Amino acid sequence: MTPVDLIEVGGSLLILSAFAAAQTRRLSPHSVRYLLLNIVGSAVLAVIALLHQSWGFLLLEGSWAIISTASLLRMARRDDGAATRTAGGQRPDSPAG
């Protein structure tokens, strides 16, 4: 087994562990940890697919990484928005309603 094979298996295990944890309700599919496992695992596999010119695999893993990253960014923006709200439920820059 080559070093690239070991990295590929590691990336696969990250994705599979997130999936298994979600299926057994040990991890929410909307959690930061779940998304990070998917991002890292799929990004590793996407790079390997690119190096091997495996276009279908690159499409799958690249899409997986992009979608997971977009979900994580949405989550971060939502959390940031909640943190900037005042005690009255309004954002500081919002007009009073």
PyMOL commands that set and color helices and strands:
alter all, ss='L'
color gray80, all
select helices_A, chain A and resi 3-23+32-51+55-84
alter helices_A, ss='H'
color red, helices_A
deselect
rebuild
show_as cartoon
